[in-house]
Amino acid sequence: MRSVIVDGVEIPEALIAQEAQNHPEGSAAEAWAAAGHALALRALLLARARRLGVEAEPEVDADGRVETPEEAQIRALLEAELDVHSPTEAECRRVYDAQRRRFRTPPLTEASHILVEAREGDECALAAARVVAARLIATLASGGADFAELARACSDCPSGPLGGSLGQLSPGDLVPEVEEVLDALQPGEISPEPVLSRFGWHVLKVDRRIEGRALPFEAVEERIRLHLESRAWAAAAARYAAELTAEARSRGVALTLTPEGEVARGSLTLGDFLGVGVAAGRLEAWLAATDADLGSRLAAAAEAAGESVADFVQDALAEFTAEADDERWTNLISAVRDATDPALACVAAVVRSKVAPAKRTFTVIRRT
């Protein structure tokens, strides 16, 4: 099964393909990348929580959804590791003073309408309904009828018996095409032309408009505080995730996920070899038995660099782990997966890319 490296975590491709369904991005490639990063971050967070011994009971949110044990563990980890201060009253007041327009009650519009219903897509019915609506507007313009009486007599909307009253409306309560026309009318004014929506043709009237009013600081202080805390928490969580990812990448491949999405336990990484400094000693003996040519070239390269073989190998590993991107890691791990000793084969592959290959001679022109 092929795996790829994402943010220092080895992930089976099948697992990413399954997770990609939860990331409806702009393209398949973007969904794939988002899924890989999400799986890698989840693995790094869970590994950190288990390393610290963090435990938590799943909680239930306001909609009745229950956390999974892993979600609860990650939540508890972030609560323990993130230090987010509560905003002061002065900080909240600065936001209030700078954004006064945000802290107002919404404007209200009292409006009425007469609906001449027509099935969407039925062009003949729509044309006939528009003629009826236009006649109603003409009747109202001539003073031949009262709007409420005409609505009770002619409207196909359930508001008809109420004189067409739609009550007090906030922005977003009506379909955009109707709301746009109402916003342009003055109190007491009737739309000069019928307005089409998916329900049919409307004759619109604005009865009264109530402008929004400024809310006092005391009424919105807690809302501002929660907003600032949420923003600060999100920024702290992003920094924490970036630090975990950077640490994982510095170790090479820090974690491996099983096909079931679990973190594989007990596997060594290239970072482990680099840290304990045993790679060179094992590598020389291993190469002597498996690849004598590479062993000879390694010894020659170390001598030319004026270093011991051990130092040369550790420098090569350090350079690779500092510079390799996820694609290079993926290629490396894939190339040595079936080796008898994958870890040593991985070290040997890094050394091979560092050591100059043996010279070959070519015949440019063959004479007969």
Buried (B, 14 or more C-beta within 10 A) or exposed (E): EEBBBBBBBBBBBEBBEBBBEEBEEEEEEEBBBBBBBBBBBBBBBBBBBBEEEBEBEEEEEEEEEEBEEBBBBBBBBBEEBBEBEEBEEEBBBBBBEEEEEEBEEBBBBBBBBBBBEBEEEEEEBBEBBBEBBBBBBEBBEEEEBEBBEBBBEBBBBEBBEBBBBBEEBEEEBBEEEBBEBBEEBEEEEBBEEBBBBEBBBBBBBBBEBEEBEEBEBEEBBEBBBEBBBEEBBEEBBEEBBEEBBEBBBEBBBBBBBEEEBEBEEEEEBBBBBBEEEEBBEBBBEBBEEBBEEBBBBBBEBBEEEEBEBBBBBBBBBEEBBEEBEBEBBBBBBBEBBEBEEBBBBBBBBBBBEBBEEEEEEEEEEEEE
